[in-house]
Amino acid sequence: MNVYDHPTFRMACQQFDLVADYLQIPTDDRDRLKIPKRALAVAVPIHRDDGSTQVFQGYRVQHHLSLGPTKGGIRFHPDVELGEVAALAMWMSWKCALTNLPYGGAKGGVNCDPRKLSITELERVTRRYTQEIISFIGPQVDIPAPDMGTNEQTMAWMMDTYSVHMGYTVPGVVTGKPVLLGGSVGRREATGRGVGYLANRAMDVLGLDSSRATAVVQGFGNVGSVAAFSLARFGVKILAVSDAFGGVFNGAGLDLLALEKHIASHRTVTGFPGGDAISNEQLLELPCDILVPAAMERQITEKNAARIKCRILAEGANGPTTPEADQIIGQREEIFVIPDILCNSGGVVVSYFEWVQDLQSFFWSESEVMDKLFRILENAFMQTLNLSRKNKVSMRTAALILGIQRVHQAKKTRGLFP
């Protein structure tokens, strides 16, 4: 597994090993559950606008294909590495199994900074990356979706590149596309709305009044911003938000509409006149009812876990809490954790809906999409909560038990091809 060696992959393996020990999964079965089915590393050369040529590094990892094609996002970020992508693919496997989707987990990315690329350069990166992995993807093989640094436009370019290669339009090759090109209504907002819905369900469980609750959101991108607006619709006061450049805090509550206009003009939350500047580190330790880490992985560590002051930790990001921090938080009974593979699963659930709609060329209304989404989230939430209470394990352990058990059973049932 040295090829995947990375702090995030080691973290994902550590989580798996703890649950595998709990479930007493035979040693012979563990590597087959843990090690990705296959991985691809590609060079992505493009012409820059100034006429120079630059080569970026791209990856795609498919964790397992025992339940169906693989599913997972494409990330454009300067910190993308193979080990990180492999960890995200593993978490996606457990997430899909937890929500009973017919998928294995996948993830991909290009090591680049999209903020430093023009729109034409981003298109070149996307199309060249797609061409390099084109034999690796397909509606019945592996279906990419947007992730950090990518969006609907990225998926439109990927779909077009694949379709040109095939000689006919193939909308089901990616999800998270514009609705005009076969995307699903509600897909862009699905992850954030899911975070808001599950945080509200956690408030129900704890007996918290949403109209008196407060929230803090780290990472005001697509997931974090939609989660903030969703929580605000439940009556929750949003005290602070942040992005990669810093944060903003207002004890009386932020004006989210004014903040949205500020971001449209400045491309960052920093400098917003409706609050005071705050660092990402300070933001995580603010007293609040709901803390939503919706940025990068490994944000809550053994160094700050004891200083978190929330009642509900709603993990909008993938892997925001390290195993060491998890042990500390596990000793704090006042904190209710909604683990990442449950909390941010709304995106892949509606991606599944989009894929189904593309395959049958029949599309649903937004109310139909949201109703189906919340039904699936409710079922996964209650299964996780009931298992957590019955077996006296953490919510994270319960969610991982459900996901890992289902993948393990699928592999056992299908058997090992000689």
N, C-alpha and C positions, 0 to 999 in steps of 0.2 A: 504493500500500500504506500510505499515511499513516494510514488509519483503524485499522490494526493496530499502529501504532508503539508499541513497548513493549520494554524490555530483553530480556525472554524471547523475544519474537517475533524480534527481531534476532538473538538467539543461535541460534534454530532455523534461521533463514535462513542464518546464517554456516556452520553445520554442513552444511546442504544444499549451499551453494555450493562448499565444499571437495570434497565427494563428486562434485558435478556436474562440477567441473573434472577430477577424477581419471577419471571415466567419459567425459569429453568429450561430455557431453550438449549438443546444439545449443542455442544461445542462444534460438532461437524457442520451444523446448520448456520452458524453465526456469520462466517465470512461470506457465505452465499447471500445472506440478507444485507450485509453491510457494504461489501465492495460493489461499486457500480458495474452494471452489465457491460457498458462500453463508453469510451470517451474519445473525443476527437479534438486535436489541437491544430489550428490552421493559421497560416499567414494571411493577413488582410492588407495587401498593398493598394494604395490609392494615389491619384494625382491631387495634390493640394491646389488651392486656387492660385497660388503664386507660381505654379509650374513645377514645383519640387515634388518628389515622390517620397511617401512615408509608408512604412510597414507597421501595422498594428497586429497584436496577438489576439486570436479569437479561440473560443472553446465551445463545445457542446458535450454535455454529459447526460447519459440515460441510465438511471439507477436500476430499474427493473421493468420487465415487460410481461410479468406473469398475469396481470389483470386486464391488459389491453395496451393500446399505444401509450407512449409517454407524453407527459404534459408539463410545461414549465416555461418560465419567462426568459427573456433576453435582456441582459444588463449591459449598459454602456457606462463604464466607470473606470477611473485610472487605477483603482485597486483590484480590479478583476484578476483572479488567479485560478488555476485549475483546481486546487484544493478547496477554495471557497465555493466554486461552482459545484463541485462534487457534494459538498455538505448541503448546499441549497437543494440539490436534486434529491438527496436522501430525505430531507425534511418534507419535500413535496410528495414523496412516496407515502409517508405516514399520513400526511394531510389528506391526500386523495382517498386513502383507505379508511380513514376516520369518518369521512363524509360519504362513504360508499360510492365513490365515483369509479368508473371502469378504466382507470388509468394507473400507470406507473409514474414515478417522478422523473423530471428532467430539469435541466437548467443550462443556460448558455450565456455568453457574453463576449464583449470585445474590450480589451484594455485600452481605453481612450477617454478623454475628457470631452464630453459633448458640448460643454460650454465654450470650448476653445475651437470648435469646428463650425464652419458656416453651414447653412442648410444644404447647399449642394455637396459639401464634403461629407455631411452626415448621410446623404443619400448614397454617395459612392461607397462609404464604409458599409452601409446596410446591404446594398446590392452585392458587393463583392463577398461579404461574409456569408450571405445567403447562398451565393453560387458555390462557395467552398464547402458548405455543409449540405448541399442540395440532395445528395444521395442518402443523407442521414435523416431527413424529415419527410413528412407526408401525412395526409389525413388519417391513415391507418398505421402510421409508424411513430411519429413524434410531431406534436403540434405546439409550436412556440406561441408566446404571448408577450405583452409588454412587461417590463420591470423597471428598475431604477435607470433613469437616463434614456428610456425609450417610451414611445407613445403610439397613438392610433396611426400617425403618419408612418412611423417605422414599420408597423405591421402591414400597411398598405403597400409599401415598397417591397417588403418580403413576399407578400402574396403575389404581386405583379411579377417579380423576378422568377418565382417558382412557376407561375402560370405560363409565362413566356417560354420557359424551359420545357414544360409539358405540351404546349401547343393549344391549350384551352384553359378557361378560367377555373381555378380551384380555390374557392373561398374558404374551404374547410382546412386549409393547410396551416392557418394561424387563427388565433382569436384576439380580441381586443382591437379589431379593425373598425374603421368608420362604419356607421350604420348603412351608409350609401353603398358600401361594397360588401355587404353581408354580415356586418357586425350586429351585435345584439344591443337593443336599448337597455340601459342600466348597467352595462359592463364596466364602463369607466368608473362609476361610483360604487361598484359592488363591494370592493374590499373595505372601503371606509364605512359604508353603510352597515356592513356586517360587524365591524368593530363597534359601531354605535349601538346596534341592536343587542349584541352580546353584553356590552357594558351595562345597558339598561336591564337586561335579564339578571345580571349579577347584582344590580341595585335591588331588584325584586327579592332575590335570595337573601340579601343582607338586611332588607327592610329600610333601605335608604330612600329618602324623598328626593326625586330627581330635581324638583324645583328649588331645592336648597343645596344641591350638590355642586361641586367645583371640579374642574378638570384641567390638566396640563398636558400638552401635546408636543413631544419632541419629534421634529421632522414634519414640516408643513408642506409636503409635496402632495401628490395625488391622494395617497391613503390618509395622511394626517389631516389634510384640509377637509376632506369629505367627512372623516370621523368627527372633526370638531363641529362642523355644521350639523351633522346628525345628532350629536350629543346636545347641541344648543336647541334643537327642535324638541328634545325631551325636557327642556327647561334648565339644563346644566349650564353653569356659568364657566366660560373658558378664561382661565387666569393668565395663561402664558403659552406661547408657541415658539418654535425655533426652526431654523434650517441650518445648512452647513456653515453659514457665516455668522451665526449668533441668534439670539432670541429677543423677545419682547414680553414684558410683564405688566399687567394692570390688575391690582387687587380688587377693583370694582368690576372687572370683566372686560374683555377686549371687544371692540366693535368689529365683528368678523367681516362685514360687508365693506367697511372702510379699509380694513387690512387687505382684503382681496384686491381692492383698487390700487392700494399702495404697491402690492406685489406685481400687479400688471404693469406698473410704470417703472419699478426699480428692480424687479426680478429677485427680490429678497425681502424678508420680513424686517431686516435691520433698518434702522432709521425711521421706523413707523412712529409718527408723532403721538399716537394714542396710547403709549405705554413707555416704560423704562427699559433700557437695554439690560440684558441678562445673558450669561453664558449658558451653553448647553449643559455644562457640569452643574451649575447652580439650578438650572431648570429642573433637573431630575430629582433634586432634593427639596423642592418646594412642597409645603403642606397642601394636600388636596385630597379629594375623594377618589378621583380617577386619574391615574397616570398612564398615558398612552405613548410608549416608545415606538415611533413609527419611522425611524431613520435606518441606521446601519446595525449590523449584528454586534454583539459583545459591548453594549453600552452600560449595562448594569453588571458590575463586577464585585469581587470580594472587597474592593476598596470603598465602594459607595453603597453597597446593599443594606448595610445597617442604618444608613442615613435616609433611606427612602421613606417618605411620610405620606403614604396613600392608603386607602382602604381597598381599592381595586387596581390591580396591575393588568392592563389590557394590552397585550403584545401585538401591536399592529405590524411591527417589523418581523423579519425572520431571525431567530436566534439572538434577541437583544439581551438575554440574561445568561450569563455563564453558569456552568454547573456549580462552581464554587459559590457564586452569589445565590444560586437556587437553594443551596443548603442553609444559608443564612436566612433567606426569606422564608424557607420552610419552617424555621423555628419561631417565626412571627405570625401567630395565629390571627392577628388582626388584618393581615393582607390576604385578599382573595385573588388568586392568579387565574387569568384566562390565557392559557398557553398559546404560543404563536400558531401551532398547527391547527388550532381551533379558531382562534381569534381573527386571523387574517385569511381564513379559508373562503370568504365570500367571493374573492376574485376568481379562483379556480372553479368554484361552483357555477358562476355565471359564464365563465369560459366554456364549461361543459355544455351549458344551455346553448351558447352560440354555436358550438360545434354541431350539436344535434340539429339546430335550426338550419345550418348550412347543408348538412347531409340530406335533409328532407325538403329543403327549399320551401320551408313554411315557417313564418316568423310570428312571434308572440308580442303582445302589448307589454308595456313597462309594468303595469300592475300584475300581469301574469308572471313576469320574470321575478319581480320582488316577492310575490306570494310564494312561489316555488323556492326561492332562495331562503326566505325566513323559515319555511317549513323544514328544510334540510338543516339549517343552523340550529333550530330548536331541538331537533332530534339528536344531533351530535352533542349539543350542550347538555341535554338531560341525560344522555347515555354516559357522558364523561362525569357529570356531577354525581349521578347515582353510583357509578363504579368507585369514584373517589370516596364517597361516604361509606359504601358497603365494605370496601377493602381497607379503609383508613389509609389511603395514599393521597399524595398531592394531586391537584388537577392536571399538572403536566404529566405525571406518571400515569394517571388514568387515561389521558388522551393518547399517550405513546403506546400503552398496553393495547388499546383498541386498534390503533393503526398497525402496529408491528404484528399483532396476532393475526390479523386478516391477511397480511402479505405472507407471513410464515405459512399459514394454512393453505393459501393459494399455491405456493411453491411445493408444499408437501403433496397436495392433491394432484397437481400436474406431473410431479415426478421430475427426475433428472434424466435428460436425454443422454444416451450412452456416448 
